[in-house]
């Protein structure tokens, strides 16, 4: 796999993820960044983020955009006519990329509803809040604040 990502912003752009390393971004506050690309300055604010759904709402220089991200596997599943969505909800929340756990907002045995915040992962200069994929009870938390995690590592199990 070549690392090609498909970003959907009002229409489809295809970019190689290596291009992302060439963008100069400086974090100004929790969800605000100053971005410089090809000597053009952008003020970017992350308004909403859902790592599990690969969906972000961002404000760039006052304009609001919804960004959906698909990797090669998502594209392959779509091209094969298979749905990546299943009729049941996943019991495990996994890390989509390596990062650092900066907050755990739940406890084992706690009841959660779909969309409740579970934990915050910092990766690639961004903080992402992971939310519960379903209503249930937190059975096990596999990480704590300050832990580093690998891609695919199970973070939380919900029954």
FILO-985926 format. One record per residue (C-alpha): residue in three letters; x, y, z. Coordinates in Angstrom, 1 decimal, padded with zeros to 4 digits. Layout:
<sites>
<site code="ALA" u="X" v="Y" w="Z"/>
...
</sites>
This chain:
<sites>
<site code="UNK" u="000.0" v="000.0" w="000.0"/>
<site code="UNK" u="001.3" v="003.4" w="-001.0"/>
<site code="UNK" u="-000.2" v="005.4" w="001.9"/>
<site code="UNK" u="-002.7" v="007.3" w="-000.4"/>
<site code="UNK" u="-005.5" v="009.0" w="001.4"/>
<site code="UNK" u="-008.7" v="010.3" w="-000.1"/>
<site code="UNK" u="-009.9" v="013.5" w="001.6"/>
<site code="UNK" u="-013.4" v="014.6" w="000.8"/>
<site code="UNK" u="-014.0" v="018.3" w="001.2"/>
<site code="UNK" u="-017.1" v="019.5" w="-000.7"/>
<site code="UNK" u="-015.7" v="017.3" w="-003.5"/>
<site code="UNK" u="-012.9" v="014.7" w="-003.6"/>
<site code="UNK" u="-009.1" v="015.4" w="-003.4"/>
<site code="UNK" u="-006.6" v="012.6" w="-003.5"/>
<site code="UNK" u="-003.3" v="013.2" w="-001.7"/>
<site code="UNK" u="-000.3" v="011.1" w="-000.7"/>
<site code="UNK" u="000.1" v="011.1" w="003.0"/>
<site code="UNK" u="003.8" v="012.0" w="002.5"/>
<site code="UNK" u="002.6" v="015.5" w="001.5"/>
<site code="UNK" u="001.2" v="016.0" w="005.0"/>
<site code="UNK" u="004.7" v="015.9" w="006.4"/>
<site code="UNK" u="005.7" v="018.9" w="004.2"/>
<site code="UNK" u="003.0" v="021.1" w="005.8"/>
<site code="UNK" u="004.2" v="023.4" w="008.5"/>
<site code="UNK" u="001.7" v="023.5" w="011.3"/>
<site code="UNK" u="002.1" v="025.2" w="014.7"/>
<site code="UNK" u="-000.3" v="024.6" w="017.5"/>
<site code="UNK" u="-001.6" v="027.9" w="018.9"/>
<site code="UNK" u="-004.1" v="026.4" w="021.4"/>
<site code="UNK" u="-005.9" v="023.2" w="022.1"/>
<site code="UNK" u="-007.8" v="023.0" w="018.8"/>
<site code="UNK" u="-006.2" v="025.9" w="016.9"/>
<site code="UNK" u="-003.3" v="025.9" w="014.5"/>
<site code="UNK" u="-001.3" v="028.2" w="012.3"/>
<site code="UNK" u="-000.5" v="026.4" w="009.0"/>
<site code="UNK" u="001.9" v="027.4" w="006.3"/>
<site code="UNK" u="001.9" v="025.7" w="002.9"/>
<site code="UNK" u="003.7" v="027.0" w="-000.1"/>
<site code="UNK" u="004.3" v="030.4" w="001.6"/>
<site code="UNK" u="000.5" v="030.8" w="002.2"/>
<site code="UNK" u="-000.7" v="031.3" w="005.8"/>
<site code="UNK" u="-003.9" v="029.6" w="007.1"/>
<site code="UNK" u="-005.6" v="029.8" w="010.5"/>
<site code="UNK" u="-007.2" v="026.4" w="011.2"/>
<site code="UNK" u="-009.5" v="025.6" w="014.0"/>
<site code="UNK" u="-010.7" v="022.0" w="014.7"/>
<site code="UNK" u="-014.4" v="022.4" w="015.6"/>
<site code="UNK" u="-015.5" v="018.7" w="015.9"/>
<site code="UNK" u="-013.6" v="015.5" w="015.5"/>
<site code="UNK" u="-014.5" v="011.8" w="015.4"/>
<site code="UNK" u="-011.5" v="009.6" w="015.0"/>
<site code="UNK" u="-013.6" v="006.5" w="014.8"/>
<site code="UNK" u="-015.7" v="007.9" w="012.0"/>
<site code="UNK" u="-012.7" v="009.6" w="010.3"/>
<site code="UNK" u="-014.7" v="012.8" w="010.2"/>
<site code="UNK" u="-013.6" v="016.3" w="011.2"/>
<site code="UNK" u="-015.2" v="019.7" w="011.0"/>
<site code="UNK" u="-012.7" v="022.5" w="010.6"/>
<site code="UNK" u="-012.6" v="026.2" w="010.1"/>
<site code="UNK" u="-010.0" v="027.5" w="007.7"/>
<site code="UNK" u="-009.6" v="031.3" w="007.6"/>
<site code="UNK" u="-013.3" v="031.7" w="008.6"/>
<site code="UNK" u="-014.7" v="029.1" w="006.2"/>
<site code="UNK" u="-016.2" v="025.9" w="007.7"/>
<site code="UNK" u="-015.5" v="022.5" w="006.1"/>
<site code="UNK" u="-016.4" v="018.9" w="006.8"/>
<site code="UNK" u="-013.5" v="016.6" w="006.1"/>
<site code="UNK" u="-014.0" v="012.8" w="005.6"/>
<site code="UNK" u="-010.9" v="010.7" w="005.4"/>
<site code="UNK" u="-010.6" v="007.3" w="003.6"/>
<site code="UNK" u="-007.5" v="005.2" w="003.5"/>
<site code="UNK" u="-006.8" v="002.5" w="000.9"/>
<site code="UNK" u="-008.6" v="-000.2" w="002.8"/>
<site code="UNK" u="-011.8" v="002.0" w="003.1"/>
<site code="UNK" u="-011.6" v="002.6" w="-000.7"/>
<site code="UNK" u="-011.1" v="-001.1" w="-001.4"/>
<site code="UNK" u="-014.1" v="-002.1" w="000.7"/>
<site code="UNK" u="-016.2" v="000.5" w="-001.1"/>
<site code="UNK" u="-015.0" v="-000.6" w="-004.6"/>
<site code="UNK" u="-015.8" v="-004.3" w="-003.7"/>
<site code="UNK" u="-019.4" v="-003.2" w="-002.8"/>
<site code="UNK" u="-018.9" v="-004.2" w="000.8"/>
<site code="UNK" u="-020.1" v="-002.0" w="003.6"/>
<site code="UNK" u="-017.6" v="-001.1" w="006.3"/>
<site code="UNK" u="-020.6" v="-000.4" w="008.6"/>
<site code="UNK" u="-022.0" v="-003.5" w="010.3"/>
<site code="UNK" u="-025.4" v="-004.0" w="011.9"/>
<site code="UNK" u="-023.8" v="-004.5" w="015.3"/>
<site code="UNK" u="-021.6" v="-002.0" w="017.1"/>
<site code="UNK" u="-018.0" v="-002.8" w="018.0"/>
<site code="UNK" u="-017.2" v="-003.7" w="021.6"/>
<site code="UNK" u="-013.6" v="-002.6" w="021.4"/>
<site code="UNK" u="-012.2" v="000.9" w="020.8"/>
<site code="UNK" u="-008.8" v="000.7" w="019.1"/>
<site code="UNK" u="-006.1" v="003.2" w="018.3"/>
<site code="UNK" u="-006.2" v="004.1" w="014.6"/>
<site code="UNK" u="-002.5" v="005.3" w="014.8"/>
<site code="UNK" u="000.3" v="005.5" w="017.4"/>
<site code="UNK" u="000.0" v="008.2" w="020.0"/>
<site code="UNK" u="-000.1" v="009.3" w="023.6"/>
<site code="UNK" u="-003.1" v="008.9" w="025.9"/>
<site code="UNK" u="-003.5" v="012.4" w="027.5"/>
<site code="UNK" u="-006.8" v="011.8" w="029.3"/>
<site code="UNK" u="-009.1" v="008.9" w="030.3"/>
<site code="UNK" u="-012.6" v="010.2" w="031.1"/>
<site code="UNK" u="-014.2" v="006.9" w="032.2"/>
<site code="UNK" u="-013.9" v="004.2" w="034.8"/>
<site code="UNK" u="-014.4" v="000.4" w="034.6"/>
<site code="UNK" u="-018.0" v="-000.5" w="035.4"/>
<site code="UNK" u="-019.3" v="002.9" w="034.3"/>
<site code="UNK" u="-022.4" v="003.1" w="032.1"/>
<site code="UNK" u="-021.9" v="005.0" w="028.8"/>
<site code="UNK" u="-024.1" v="006.1" w="026.0"/>
<site code="UNK" u="-023.2" v="006.1" w="022.3"/>
<site code="UNK" u="-021.1" v="009.2" w="021.7"/>
<site code="UNK" u="-020.0" v="009.7" w="025.3"/>
<site code="UNK" u="-016.3" v="010.7" w="025.5"/>
<site code="UNK" u="-014.0" v="007.9" w="026.6"/>
<site code="UNK" u="-010.4" v="009.2" w="026.3"/>
<site code="UNK" u="-008.2" v="011.6" w="024.4"/>
<site code="UNK" u="-005.3" v="010.5" w="022.2"/>
<site code="UNK" u="-002.6" v="012.9" w="021.0"/>
<site code="UNK" u="-001.1" v="012.0" w="017.6"/>
<site code="UNK" u="000.5" v="014.0" w="014.9"/>
<site code="UNK" u="000.2" v="017.3" w="016.8"/>
<site code="UNK" u="-003.6" v="016.8" w="017.2"/>
<site code="UNK" u="-005.8" v="015.7" w="020.1"/>
<site code="UNK" u="-008.6" v="013.4" w="019.2"/>
<site code="UNK" u="-011.4" v="012.5" w="021.6"/>
<site code="UNK" u="-012.6" v="008.9" w="021.3"/>
<site code="UNK" u="-016.3" v="008.4" w="021.9"/>
<site code="UNK" u="-018.3" v="005.3" w="022.8"/>
<site code="UNK" u="-019.4" v="003.4" w="019.7"/>
<site code="UNK" u="-022.5" v="002.1" w="021.6"/>
<site code="UNK" u="-024.5" v="002.2" w="024.8"/>
<site code="UNK" u="-023.1" v="-000.2" w="027.4"/>
<site code="UNK" u="-020.9" v="-000.7" w="030.4"/>
<site code="UNK" u="-017.1" v="-000.2" w="030.4"/>
<site code="UNK" u="-015.7" v="-003.7" w="030.9"/>
<site code="UNK" u="-012.0" v="-002.9" w="030.8"/>
<site code="UNK" u="-009.7" v="000.0" w="030.2"/>
<site code="UNK" u="-006.4" v="-001.2" w="028.8"/>
<site code="UNK" u="-004.6" v="002.2" w="029.0"/>
<site code="UNK" u="-004.0" v="005.0" w="031.5"/>
<site code="UNK" u="-003.0" v="008.7" w="031.1"/>
<site code="UNK" u="000.6" v="009.0" w="029.9"/>
<site code="UNK" u="000.6" v="005.6" w="028.1"/>
<site code="UNK" u="001.9" v="005.4" w="024.5"/>
<site code="UNK" u="-000.1" v="003.2" w="022.2"/>
<site code="UNK" u="000.4" v="001.5" w="018.9"/>
<site code="UNK" u="-001.9" v="001.4" w="015.8"/>
<site code="UNK" u="-004.6" v="-001.2" w="016.3"/>
<site code="UNK" u="-004.1" v="-001.5" w="020.1"/>
<site code="UNK" u="-007.3" v="-002.1" w="022.0"/>
<site code="UNK" u="-007.9" v="000.9" w="024.3"/>
<site code="UNK" u="-011.3" v="000.2" w="025.9"/>
<site code="UNK" u="-013.8" v="-002.7" w="025.9"/>
<site code="UNK" u="-017.5" v="-002.0" w="026.2"/>
<site code="UNK" u="-020.2" v="-004.6" w="026.7"/>
</sites>
